[in-house]
Amino acid sequence: MIKTLYKQVKTFFLRNRVSDFEYECVCTEIYRTNLSIMKICAGFSIFVFLLLGILNFFVPGFSLTRSICCFVISAVLILILLISRKVPPENLKRAVPLFYSFIWAVCIFTGFRGIYGNYSNYSVMFVVLEFAFPIIFIDKLKRIYGNIFVIAVLNTIFTALLKDPVIARTDIFYVWIFYFLSFVPSFYLTKIRVRELYLRQIIENQRDTDELTGLSNKAAFSREAKKYMNSTNTGILIIMDLDYFKEINDTYGHFTGDKILKKVAGCIQKVFRSSDAMGRFGGDEFVIFMVGATQADIAQKRCEQLLELLNATPVLDEEAENSKTIQASIGFAVFESGDFDSLFKNADTALYDAKKAGKNRVCCFSDTSA
């Protein structure tokens, strides 16, 4: 009977758990959410610990050690908070070790205070936090419960060694009871939040994606590029226009033209980073925003790599050896000041100069404006 019940419970959780595919699809949004939650929790914790550290000086019976401990944990949390502000938006995965550092710091401190400062009293705050953190933060259950498990084991060991045996048994009992009790709400809340993010992303992708190429459409690309410009004050905008595309459409038909646009999108994705914004503005015009880039020579090299790849791609697959290859003119501009519209105008000017100079080449706005 127990074996059957175990199989039913296991089957239930396996069927209802968040899949790795769903998690990976929305992991960037999860990192961003956890980072925001951590900043709020860290800010509140810093305020509380600093206040406790100051009040300890005026409350009779409180030792200097308590104040020092509160100031130390506040300093650690301030450091974590400052580092979190430096996490680049294009690499939010760096937020994972940060919010686990926050969990470890707060849990270890509260556990230490519950053991060292309360030999003959029950620990409450540590139990509350080990129950709350898996519910507050969104992450793979295996990872977050693995971390909480290690913290709980350490707390159990030091509680057994340092506290009054009667009090210690009760504390250890509640540590593990609440550890397992938090699993059910955490399981369901994680499932609900991840799937909500996943469904929202599907809707946004349908709204923001160019159906033919899979790249961002004009509105989505502009919004994304502006966001990166505002957050980093850096970036390079690249505009590419296919040469002789109208002739290809007129000669081989729109079906072939659509296939070429798909090939071009594939070439762009091969050359540029996944963190860069890539889009199709319509027709045969493509745009790329190199997030965080500041050096024109790097953009020049990437554009030349793209052009080389396009020039090696045949227009007609069935006549690959004798077919003409794809050609394109590319212009780019480095963001220095101003807004997205002025940056786009500069890159468009460079594109015009590339067309004027004979097509199938790369031009930088700084070169053309000199």
Stockholm file with secondary structure:
# STOCKHOLM 1.0

chainA/1-370         MIKTLYKQVKTFFLRNRVSDFEYECVCTEIYRTNLSIMKICAGFSIFVFLLLGILNFFVPGFSLTRSICCFVISAVLILILLISRKVPPENLKRAVPLFYSFIWAVCIFTGFRGIYGNYSNYSVMFVVLEFAFPIIFIDKLKRIYGNIFVIAVLNTIFTALLKDPVIARTDIFYVWIFYFLSFVPSFYLTKIRVRELYLRQIIENQRDTDELTGLSNKAAFSREAKKYMNSTNTGILIIMDLDYFKEINDTYGHFTGDKILKKVAGCIQKVFRSSDAMGRFGGDEFVIFMVGATQADIAQKRCEQLLELLNATPVLDEEAENSKTIQASIGFAVFESGDFDSLFKNADTALYDAKKAGKNRVCCFSDTSA
#=GR chainA/1-370 SS CHHHHHHHHHHHHHHHSCCHHHHHHTHHHHHHHHHHHHHHHHHHHHHHHHHHHHHTTTSTTCCHHHHHHHHHHHHHHHHHHHHHTTCCGGGGGGHHHHHHHHHHHHHHHHHHHHHHSCTTSCCCHHHHHHHHHHHHSCSCHHHHHHHHHHHHHHHHHHHHHHSCHHHHHHHHHHHHHHHHHTHHHHHHHHHHHHHHHHHHHHHHHHHHBCTTTSSBCHHHHHHHHHHHHHHHSCCEEEEEEETTHHHHHHHHCHHHHHHHHHHHHHHHHHHSCTTSEEEEEETTEEEEEETTCCCHHHHHHHHHHHHHHHHTSBSCSTTTTTSCBCCEEEEEEECCSSCHHHHHHHHHHHHHHHHHTTSSSEEEHHHHHC
#=GC SS_cons         CHHHHHHHHHHHHHHHSCCHHHHHHTHHHHHHHHHHHHHHHHHHHHHHHHHHHHHTTTSTTCCHHHHHHHHHHHHHHHHHHHHHTTCCGGGGGGHHHHHHHHHHHHHHHHHHHHHHSCTTSCCCHHHHHHHHHHHHSCSCHHHHHHHHHHHHHHHHHHHHHHSCHHHHHHHHHHHHHHHHHTHHHHHHHHHHHHHHHHHHHHHHHHHHBCTTTSSBCHHHHHHHHHHHHHHHSCCEEEEEEETTHHHHHHHHCHHHHHHHHHHHHHHHHHHSCTTSEEEEEETTEEEEEETTCCCHHHHHHHHHHHHHHHHTSBSCSTTTTTSCBCCEEEEEEECCSSCHHHHHHHHHHHHHHHHHTTSSSEEEHHHHHC
//
